Amino acid sequence: MGKEKVTTHQVWDNIYKIELPIPFPLKTTNVFFVEEPPRTLIDTGIKTESSFEALKEGLETIGFGLHAIERILITHGHIDHYGQAKTLSSLSGAPIYIHSKEYGKIRSIIHSLGFLKSILLRNGAPKALVDEAIYYIESFQVLADPLEEAFFLNDGDSIPFRSMTWRTIHCPGHSPGLICFYWPEKKILFTGDHLLKEVTPNPILNVSENTFPLRYPSLREYLASLEKIERMDISLLLPGHGEEIQDAKGLIQKVFVHHQERMDLVLTLLSKGEKTPFEIAMALFPDVPPSEIFLGISEAVGHLDILREKGSVRVKEKEGKDYYSLET
């Protein structure tokens, strides 16, 4: 296999995007390097030799080495965004900044897998498929080092540079502690996975702390976060995957329409009889591979939770599984 071509380009006067390879369908993760002191890296890619070398080469093409990184900002705690943060911090001495909810999620991921397994089973997934999904999630943890030391960012916190100040925007949904970074003067927003040009981000099923229904209302929170972003004055979105986005409000409207159409489809499926979230996920995504069934169930559960809050559907438990039906 030949060496992968590293794509680096300038997205603003002092900001560069470097695309790093990942072994997932999206193929690459965007990380951003801000050359103004304190020189800052937004997200890090996964912990692999190819990702490390791609970042090193990308920085070298603009005249910097890894030691030039003075601060690391993490949008959220998925391995393709924080995987090599610890390595880079150790090399450069750069402090890591992340939302506290993401830090906690990263620290507890292995311990929460058993709890997640029980939730998937309750939502109707067959045990063999659940075991495969959990194995898939667990096996990819080697692509990220756990974060031992980090500073926390909350909604509204300032991120100072020599001649500019950004603002932290908490956008829960895709992940409970996802944060975007906003440069008000230039109306630029770094979105992580909150908004992507060609893909509708999946509000992923997360285990919540100790409250019923023992999971985080990801889709409801995601849509609320979109409304929050829609009210902002934005001229350019810099996402964690894919191309830059100039029409923020247009994209947000497309996402709203997408989820409304998906909720209508869920209601149509339930009009034919009660179903588990797993059965709905399989109807929505018939070709989904076993490794991604977790994402399909996340999508189904998110829409069902909203429909239940609206009084459109009801749920009952039978033999340890949740079955949803239309409210009569």
C-alpha positions in Angstrom: 0.0 0.0 0.0 1.5 3.4 -1.0 1.8 6.4 1.3 -1.4 8.3 1.5 -1.4 11.9 0.2 -1.7 14.5 2.9 -4.2 17.2 2.1 -3.5 20.6 3.7 -4.9 23.9 2.8 -5.4 27.4 4.2 -9.0 28.1 5.1 -8.4 31.6 6.5 -5.4 33.9 6.9 -4.0 32.1 10.0 -5.9 28.8 9.9 -5.0 25.6 8.1 -7.0 22.4 7.6 -5.2 19.1 7.6 -7.1 15.9 6.6 -6.0 12.9 8.6 -6.8 9.3 7.5 -9.3 7.2 9.6 -10.4 3.6 9.1 -14.1 4.5 8.9 -16.6 5.3 6.1 -15.9 9.1 6.2 -12.2 8.2 5.4 -10.7 11.4 6.9 -11.0 13.7 9.9 -10.3 17.4 9.6 -8.0 19.0 12.2 -7.3 22.7 12.2 -4.0 24.5 13.1 -4.1 28.1 14.1 -0.7 29.6 13.7 -1.3 32.7 15.8 0.0 32.3 19.4 -0.8 30.4 21.4 -0.6 28.1 18.3 -3.6 25.8 18.6 -4.7 22.5 17.2 -8.4 21.8 17.0 -8.9 18.0 17.3 -6.2 15.5 16.7 -7.3 12.5 14.6 -6.9 8.9 15.8 -3.9 7.2 17.3 -2.3 5.5 14.4 1.1 5.8 12.7 -0.5 7.0 9.4 -2.5 9.7 11.2 0.5 10.8 13.2 2.7 11.0 10.1 0.0 12.8 8.2 -0.3 15.5 10.9 3.5 15.9 11.0 3.7 16.2 7.3 0.8 18.6 7.1 2.4 20.9 9.7 5.7 20.7 7.9 4.2 21.9 4.7 3.2 25.2 6.4 6.6 25.5 8.2 5.8 24.1 11.6 6.7 20.9 13.6 4.7 19.1 16.2 6.5 20.9 18.9 5.0 24.2 17.7 1.6 23.1 19.1 0.9 25.2 22.2 -2.7 24.3 22.9 -5.1 21.5 21.9 -8.9 22.0 21.7 -11.1 18.9 21.5 -14.6 19.3 20.1 -15.9 16.0 21.5 -14.8 12.6 22.8 -15.0 10.3 19.8 -11.7 8.6 18.9 -11.3 10.2 15.5 -11.3 13.6 17.2 -9.2 13.0 20.3 -7.3 9.8 19.7 -3.7 11.2 19.6 -4.3 14.1 21.9 -2.3 12.6 24.8 0.6 11.8 22.4 0.7 15.3 21.0 0.4 16.9 24.4 3.4 14.8 25.7 5.5 15.8 22.7 4.7 19.5 22.7 3.7 20.2 26.3 0.5 21.7 25.0 -2.5 21.6 27.4 -5.7 19.8 26.3 -9.0 21.5 26.6 -12.4 19.6 26.4 -15.9 19.7 27.9 -16.1 18.0 31.3 -18.9 15.6 30.0 -16.6 14.4 27.2 -13.7 13.9 29.6 -15.9 11.8 31.9 -17.3 9.8 28.9 -13.8 9.1 27.7 -12.6 8.0 31.1 -15.6 5.6 31.7 -16.1 4.2 28.2 -14.9 0.6 28.9 -16.8 0.5 32.2 -20.0 1.7 30.5 -20.0 -1.0 27.7 -21.8 -3.5 29.9 -24.5 -1.0 30.7 -24.8 -0.1 27.0 -25.2 -3.8 26.1 -28.2 -4.0 28.4 -29.8 -1.0 26.7 -29.3 -2.4 23.2 -30.8 -5.7 24.3 -33.8 -3.8 25.9 -34.3 -2.1 22.5 -34.7 -5.4 20.8 -31.4 -6.2 19.2 -30.5 -9.9 19.1 -27.8 -10.9 21.6 -25.3 -12.1 19.0 -25.6 -8.8 17.2 -25.2 -6.8 20.4 -22.1 -8.8 21.3 -20.7 -8.0 17.8 -21.5 -4.3 18.2 -19.9 -4.1 21.6 -16.8 -5.9 20.4 -16.5 -3.5 17.5 -16.7 -0.5 19.9 -14.3 -2.0 22.3 -11.7 -3.1 19.7 -11.4 0.5 18.4 -10.5 1.9 21.8 -6.8 1.1 20.9 -7.0 4.0 18.4 -7.2 6.5 21.3 -5.2 7.1 24.4 -7.2 7.9 27.5 -7.0 11.5 28.7 -5.4 11.8 32.1 -4.9 15.6 32.3 -7.2 18.1 30.7 -8.7 21.5 31.3 -12.5 22.0 31.0 -14.3 24.4 28.7 -18.0 25.3 29.3 -20.5 27.2 27.2 -19.5 30.8 26.8 -15.9 30.4 27.9 -13.3 32.6 26.1 -10.4 31.2 24.1 -7.8 34.0 23.9 -5.2 34.4 21.1 -2.7 37.2 20.7 -5.1 39.4 18.6 -8.4 37.6 18.8 -10.8 35.9 21.2 -13.0 33.0 20.4 -16.0 31.7 22.3 -16.9 28.2 23.3 -20.4 27.1 22.2 -21.8 24.0 23.9 -23.8 22.0 21.3 -24.9 18.7 22.9 -26.6 16.1 20.7 -24.1 14.1 18.6 -22.3 13.8 22.0 -23.3 15.3 25.3 -20.3 17.5 25.7 -19.7 18.5 22.1 -18.3 22.1 21.9 -18.0 24.3 18.9 -15.6 27.3 18.7 -16.8 30.6 17.4 -14.7 33.5 16.1 -17.2 36.4 16.3 -15.3 39.0 14.3 -15.0 36.7 11.3 -18.3 34.9 11.9 -16.5 31.5 11.7 -17.6 28.4 13.6 -15.6 25.2 14.0 -18.3 22.6 14.3 -16.7 19.2 15.0 -19.4 16.7 14.1 -22.3 19.0 14.9 -22.8 20.1 11.3 -21.3 18.3 8.2 -21.9 19.2 4.6 -22.7 15.9 3.1 -23.7 13.8 6.1 -26.4 14.3 8.7 -24.6 13.7 12.1 -26.0 10.8 14.1 -27.2 11.8 17.6 -25.6 8.8 19.3 -27.2 6.8 22.1 -25.3 7.6 25.2 -25.5 6.1 28.6 -26.7 8.7 31.1 -25.7 8.7 34.7 -28.5 7.4 36.9 -31.8 8.7 35.6 -34.6 7.0 33.7 -34.6 6.0 30.8 -30.8 5.6 31.6 -29.8 7.2 28.3 -29.2 10.7 27.1 -31.9 12.3 24.9 -29.5 12.9 22.1 -31.8 13.8 19.2 -33.9 16.2 21.2 -30.7 17.9 22.5 -29.2 17.9 19.0 -32.2 19.7 17.4 -32.1 22.3 20.3 -28.4 22.9 19.6 -29.2 23.4 15.9 -31.7 26.1 16.8 -29.0 27.7 19.0 -26.6 27.8 16.0 -29.3 29.0 13.7 -29.7 32.1 15.7 -26.0 33.0 15.4 -24.4 35.2 12.8 -22.2 32.7 10.8 -20.5 33.2 7.4 -18.3 30.0 7.4 -18.6 26.6 9.1 -15.4 24.5 9.4 -16.5 20.9 10.1 -14.7 17.9 11.5 -15.2 16.0 8.2 -15.6 17.0 4.6 -15.7 20.5 3.0 -16.3 23.9 4.5 -19.9 25.2 4.6 -20.9 28.7 3.7 -24.7 28.5 3.9 -25.2 27.6 7.6 -28.9 28.4 7.8 -29.6 26.6 4.6 -27.9 23.4 5.9 -29.6 23.6 9.2 -33.0 23.8 7.5 -32.1 20.7 5.5 -31.3 18.9 8.7 -34.6 19.9 10.3 -36.5 18.7 7.2 -34.5 15.4 7.2 -35.4 14.6 10.8 -39.1 15.5 10.3 -39.3 13.2 7.3 -37.6 10.5 9.4 -40.1 10.9 12.2 -43.0 10.7 9.7 -41.5 7.5 8.4 -41.3 6.1 11.9 -45.0 6.8 12.4 -45.8 5.1 9.1 -43.9 2.0 10.3 -45.7 2.0 13.6 -49.1 2.2 11.8 -48.5 -1.4 10.7 -48.1 -2.6 14.3 -45.9 -2.3 17.4 -42.2 -2.6 16.9 -39.0 -2.5 18.9 -36.4 0.2 18.1 -34.2 -2.5 16.6 -37.0 -3.5 14.2 -37.5 0.2 13.2 -33.8 0.7 12.7 -33.7 -2.3 10.4 -36.6 -0.9 8.4 -35.0 2.5 8.2 -31.5 1.2 7.4 -31.9 -2.3 5.8 -28.3 -2.5 4.6 -26.6 -1.4 7.8 -23.7 -3.6 8.7 -23.6 -5.2 12.1 -20.8 -2.9 13.2 -23.1 0.1 12.7 -26.3 -1.3 14.1 -25.6 0.8 17.2 -25.9 3.9 15.1 -29.1 2.7 13.6 -30.7 2.0 16.9 -29.5 5.4 18.2 -31.4 7.1 15.4 -34.6 5.1 15.9 -34.6 5.7 19.7 -34.0 9.4 19.2 -37.1 9.8 17.1 -39.1 7.5 19.3 -38.3 9.6 22.3 -39.4 12.8 20.7 -42.6 11.2 19.4 -43.3 9.8 22.8 -42.8 13.3 24.4 -45.3 14.7 21.8 -47.8 12.0 22.8 -47.8 10.3 19.4 -46.4 7.0 20.5 -46.4 4.9 23.6 -44.1 2.2 24.9 -44.5 -1.0 26.9 -42.2 -3.6 28.1 -42.6 -7.3 27.2 -40.1 -9.9 28.2 -37.4 -7.4 28.9 -37.8 -5.5 25.6 -39.4 -2.2 24.8 -42.2 -2.2 22.2 -43.5 1.0 20.7 -46.9 1.6 19.1 -49.1 4.5 18.0 -51.0 6.3 20.8 -54.7 5.7 20.4 
